[in-house]
């Protein structure tokens, strides 16, 4: 590859393969499914899965990590993984497609996830339980929408912040109600 020995495939598994495989693992595929898609035995995949992160640690330029993120976000286009999806409900499949096609839906769930964390819940698990969207698919959507969201912020910072604040207020109320209210709700000044 580009003359950088850190980018050389490990047991035939390229960084692009590895990034897509990690995304698919996060979307519910098993390690056996990943190894089969890559055309390697499970122990070969497992060793590559240990060695790629070590290479990332060695890269002081962060080029490998940047490429990994790109490949992770494009996992659905990877030829070895494009047709592979974990078993999910029809509702979950619809939500997975929606989060990848609807930027507003993604942004709302991004805020909901963070508010869940703020309320002491596992936000990623809450998204999975409520919408059947695995973390890998959520992160693929994040990769897809990141550049557009940054352009939106530059074009209309106040509008972006107002929308985020509305989502935040909605989910703060939801999680507070589920927990019996906020700590200071009964204090009057």
N, C-alpha and C positions, 0 to 999 in steps of 0.2 A: 504494500500500500504506500503511502506517501514517503517512504524511506524511514519512517519512524518505527523502530523495532517494537515499541509498545503497542502499535496498532496491528501487528501481525496476528493472524488468527491463532486461537488456542485449540489444538486438536481439531482444526478445520472450522471452528466456530468463530465467526468474525464478530467485531464489536456491534455491527448492525444486527446480526443474529442474536447476540446477547441482549441488546437493548429491547428488541421485540419480544424475546423470550421472557424477560423480566416483566414486561407489561402484561403479557398473557398470563403469567403466574399470578400477578396481582388481580387479574380478571377472572380467576377461578380455575384455570387449567392446572392439571397436576404436573409434577416433574416428569412423570412417565409420558404424558402427552407432549410436553416440550421436547424431550429427548427424541421421541418418535418423529416429530415434525422436523427436527434438525437432522434426522438420519443417523443418530449416534446412540450408543448404549447409555443407560442411565448413569453409570459411574463416570463416563466421559463427560456428560453434561455437568454432573456434580463437581467434577474437578475444575472444569472451565468456569463454573459459577463461583468457585473459590478464588480462581486466579485472576479473572477480570477485575474485581475490586482491588486486588493487590496492585495491578498495573495502574489503575486510576490513582492510587495513593502515590505512586512513583512519578506521576506526571505533574511537575511543578507549574506547567502552563495551563492546566485545567482543560486542555483541548479534548482529552478523552472523555471527561465528564460531560463536557458540552455536547459532544457527538452522541454520547450515550443518551442524554436527555432528548436529543432530536430523534434518535432511532426509537426510543421508548414511545414518544408521542406519535410516531408513524407506524406503529406495530400493525395496524389494520391493513397497511399497504405492503407489508413484507410478504414476498411470495410464498414463504414456507408457513406463514401464519394467517394469511388474509382470510381464509375460509374457516379457521378454527375459532370456535367460541365455546365457552363453558356452558353447561346446561343451566338455563334460567327460565323463570316464568315468562309468560307472554307480556305481562305488565313490566317486568324487569327489562326484557328485551326492548320494549317500547321506550322506557325511560333512558336506557343506555343510548339508543339512537337519538332521542330527544336532546340529551345533554351534549351530544356531539354536533347537533344541528341547530340548536337554539341557544345563542349566547346569553340571553337573559335568564333562561332556566339554569344554565351553568352558574352564572353570577349569583343568582339567588341561593342556590345550593352551596356555593362556596361560602357565602356569608352564614348560612344556616349551620354549616359544619363548624365554622369558627365559634359561633355563639354557643353551640353545643359543648365545645371544648371549654369555653368560658364558664359554663354551668356545671363543669365537672364530668361531662359525658364524653364518651369516645365519639367524636364527630364523624369519623369515617364509618364507624359501625352504625351510627344513627342513620346515615345516608343509605347504607346497605339494608338496614332493617325497614326503613320507611319506603325506599324507592327501588330496592334490589339492584343498586348500582355499586359494583365492587370498586375498591380503591384503584385498581389498575385502569379501569375504564374512566373513572373520575380524573385521574392524572393524565390520561390521553386527551381528554377534553380540555384540561388545563393547558396542555401543550398547544393544542389547536387554537385556543382563544387568546392566549397570552399577548401576542403581538397586536391583535385587534383591540383588546382592552386597553393596552397602552396608547394606541392611537385615539381611542375614545376619550381617554383621560386628557390627552393633549388638546383635543378638539373642544371638549366641554367639561372642564374640571368640576365646576359647580354642579352640573347636571349628573355627572357620574357620582359625586359624593352624596347628592340628595337621594339618588336611587339606592345606594349602598346603605345610607342611614335608614331609609324606609324598610329595607330588608332586615336590617339589624333590629329595629324596633319590633317588627313582626315576630321575629324568632326569640327575642328577649322575652316578650310577653308569653309566647307559647311555652318556653322552657320554664319560666317563672311560675306559670299556672300549674304545670306538671309537678313542680316541686313545692307547691303550696305558697307561692309568692316569693318575693325578694326579701332579704334580711331586713331592710329598712322600710318596708312598705307600711308598717304601722306607726312609724315615727311622724309626729306632726310638729311643725315649728310655729 
